[in-house]
Amino acid sequence: MVKNLITKTLRKLKKLSLEIIVDASAVTSLGNPVYSLIETQFLGFTDQESINAKLYGTAISYLGLGYIYARTMDLSQKLFGVKDKKSKSLKKLHDILYTGAFNFVLTSGIYYKSGKTDLKELGIIAGIATLIGFALGIPNRYILNVYHDLCGINTGNPDILKNPISIPKILMATGLTTASAAATYSYFCIRGSI
């Protein structure tokens, strides 16, 4: 009985760990290159402030925030009755609004920790980050679905294929994550800050 409990617990922890890693990889692979460009070109961030924001954001994503974002987005769809609806436009609208709201809350803290301490400037930047979140709502859902499919995670979303994990799919997910990190790194290299 105890052995079964330990086995079940370990299986659940393994699944949770995989989901945390996959969700963090998905959201950072889309967000890091996009935000690097926007922060340095349009929001007045120094390269170091943007790099710091990427480091903090990536760290907290892998500590569970990417997972929380993905699961609370699903929960929000359920709470608002959007998940059960057939309307894809309603689901897309939900994802746009949810990601914008999530970004508003999240970016204020990350940007403050990254060196943006003037509250007025921080408020403006958080507002702009919310607008960017609106723009990334649909792509974020898509990239999460792609990563879930590639890594064999079924979170109850009918759009996700229920194929088992395969080495080529895991390699594709790893390649996407690596390409994103390389794009972000290359951007800062070109700017001369790395």
N, C-alpha and C positions, 0 to 999 in steps of 0.2 A: 504494500500500500504506500509506504513512504517512498519506495523506489519509483513507483508510478508517478507520484506527486513531483518528485525531483525531475524525472524525465519530462513530464508535461511542462513544468516551470522552465526548464532549460530550453525546450522547444519554443516556448512563447518568447523567451528572452532572445533567442537566435532570430526569430521572425521580426521582433521589434527592432533589434539592432540592424537588420538588413533594411527594414523600412526607413529607419532614421537616416542611414547612409544614402539610400536611394533618393529619398525626398530632398535631403540637403544637396546632393549632387545635382539634382534636377534644377532646383531653384537658383543655386549659385551659378550653374553653367549658363543660364540665360541672363541672370541679373548682373553678374560681375563685369562682363565686357560692356554691356549697355550702360550701366551706371558709371563706369570709369570714364567713358566718353562724355556723358552728359555732365557729370560733376566737374570735370576739368575744362570743358569747352563752354558750358553755359551757366554753371552755378558758382564759378569763381573759386573752386577748390584748388589748393596747391596739389601737386602730384602726391606729396607725402600724406596730405589729409585724405585724398581719395584712396591711396594704398592702405592707409590705416582703416578706413571704412570697409574696404574689401576684406582685410584681415579679421576685423571684429565681426563683420556680418557672416563671413564664412565659418568662423569659429563657433558662433552661437547657432548657426544652422546645423553644424555637425554635432553640437551638444543637444540638439533636439528641436530647435526652433523651426527648421524646415519641415519636420514631421508635424509639429503643432500647426503650422500654416496649412499644410495639406489636409490634415484631419479636421481642423476647425472650418475649413472651406466646405468640406463635405457635410459636416454637422450643420453649418449655416444653411446650406441648400435644403437639408432635411427639415430644419426648423421653420423655414419660410415656405415649405411645400414645393420647392423648385425641383428637387430631385425626382419627385414622382411625376412631374409634368412632362409631356411629350415635346413641349416647345423648346427647341434649341436656342431660340433668341432670348427667351427668359433665362435660361441657364447661363448664356453668355453675358447678359446684363448683370446677373448676380455675381459672376466671377469678376467682372470689371469693377463693380462697386465694392465687393469684398476685398479685392487686392488693393484698391485705393485706400480703403479704411485701414487695412492692416499696415500698409506702408506708412501712413501718417503716424501711427503709434510707434512703429518700429524705427523709422529713420531718425526721429528726433533724438532718441537715445544713442544710436550709433554715431550720428553726426556730432553730437556733443562730445562723445568719448574720442572722436577722431580729431578734435581740435576746433570745431565751430562752437565757440562759447557765447557769442553775442546773441542774446535771446531774440531780438528782432530779426536778425539774419537767419537764425535757426528756424524761426516761424515761417519765414518766406520759403526757405529751402524745404522744410517739411511739407508745405503746401504744394510746391512744385513736385516733390517726390510723390505726393498723393496723385497728382495728375499723371505722372509717369506710371504709377501703379495702375491707374485706370487703363492706360495703354497696354500694360503687360498682363492684364487679367486673363485674357483669352490665351495668349501664348504660354503663360504659366500653367494653365490647366492642361494645355496640349503637351507641353514638355513633361509634366508630371505623368500624364497618361502614357507617353512614349517610354519614359524610364520604367514605369511600373510594368509595362508590357515586356520590355527588354529584360527585366530582372525577374519576371515571373511573379509579380505581386498582384494579387486581385483584392482590391479594396471595396468590392461591391459595385464598382462602376461598370455598367453594361457595355460601355464603349471600349473597355480594356479587353484585349484578347486574353484568353485563359490558357495560354500555352505554358508548358513547363519551362523552367530555366534551361538555357542552352549556352554552351561556351561561346558560340558566335554572337549571340545577343548580349551576353555580359561584356564581351570585347567591344561591341558597338557602343554600349553605354559608357564603358571606360574611355573609349575613343572620343566620344562627345565631351566628356568631362575634361579630358586632357586637352582637346582642341580649344575649349573655352579658356582654360587656364593659360594655354600658350598664347591665345589671342590677347588676353588681358596683359600678360607679361610683355608681349611684343609691343603693345600699345605704349606702355611706359618706357620700354627700351628706346623706341623711336623718339619719344619725347626727351630722352636723355636723362631720365631720372633713375634708371636702374643700370 
